[in-house]
Amino acid sequence: MAEPLTAQNLCEHNWQYNKLARATASVRVCVTCHTIDGEDLMRTLNEYAQEQRLAANATGAVIEIIERDRTTDDTPAGSIITPDEVRINGQRLLAPADEPITIHEISVTSGDLVCVTLTLFARRVIIAAEDDLS
């Protein structure tokens, strides 16, 4: 037996992208019959899931500002260090001697993240879309 005709079956679909409040993605919806484009919805959900996986794998950097070949002690002079090396995730980096390393204010009560500003020598700077790098 044939399905009864409905407004959705007769609609020529006037697709528009709709984005709900606080949403990060939009979905194609027919403004005439309010049908949601299923393929577009699945593509959007897959992209969202991929973004969430990437965000879950992202971590903060381990930044070490150290004085090489030195250990501190409990004496007044022995507790002071003069940093001469910067590492990010264990990788030694070149930094200009005349540029300050700034460690921003840390407020434990408000849950602020630790932020550090470094000026480094760059071998290469690339500004590109990620998929263009291959």
Secondary structure, DSSP 8 states (H G I E B T S, - for coil): ------HHHH----EEEE--TT-S--EEEETTT--B-HHHHHHHHHHHHHHHHHHHH-----EEEE-TT----SSTGGG-----EEEETTEEE---TTS--EE----TTTT----EE-----S------GGG--
